[in-house]
Amino acid sequence: MPRNILNIAIRILVSIAIFIVVMFAVAWLLEDVIYFSLFVGIPAGIISAAVAFVVLTWYQTKKR
């Protein structure tokens, strides 16, 4: 059971890191084009974090 909780915690932390990186990267790339670039960066970060969590979960269950 503790190993399962550790795997979930790692997937959540990786997803949060991907959210932050993608959010800031998109906002930084669009800051000259769109004044409120975070309105694009935040949804892009959320979507990428959700996709990363699903992919990591799928890989973890496939590995077992």
N, C-alpha and C positions, 0 to 999 in steps of 0.2 A: 503493500500500500504506500509506504513513504516514497518508493521509487516512482510510482505513478504520479504522486503529487509533485515530485521534483521535475518530471518530464513536462507536466502541465505548466509549472512555474517557468521553466526555460522557454517553452513556446510562447507564453504570455510576454516575457521579457524581450524576446526576439521580435515579437510583433510590435511592442511599444517602441523599440529602437527603430524598426523599419518605418513606423508611423512618423516619428520625429524627423528622420533623415529625409523621407519623401516629402513631408510637409514643408520643411525648410528649403529643400531643393526646388520644388515647384514654385514656392513663393518667391524665392530669389531669382529664378529664371524669368518669372512673369512680372517682376516689380516695375520694370520700365514700360510694360505694355498695359497692365491693369493696375489701377490705383489700389484697390483692395485685393491684392494677390492672395492673401490668406483665405479668402472666400473660395478660391480654387484649390489652394494647397491643403486645407484641412480635409475636404472630402476625398482628395486624391490620397492623402495619408491614411484615412480611415479605410478606404477600399483596399489599398495595398497591404495594410496590416491584417485585414480580414482574410485576404487571399493568402497571405503568408501563413497565418494561423491554420487555415484549412489545409494548405499544402503540407505543412509540418505535421499536422495531425494525421493526414492521409499517409505520409511517409512512415510515421511511427507505427501506425496500425498495420501497414503492409510489411514492415520489417519483422514483426512478431511472428 
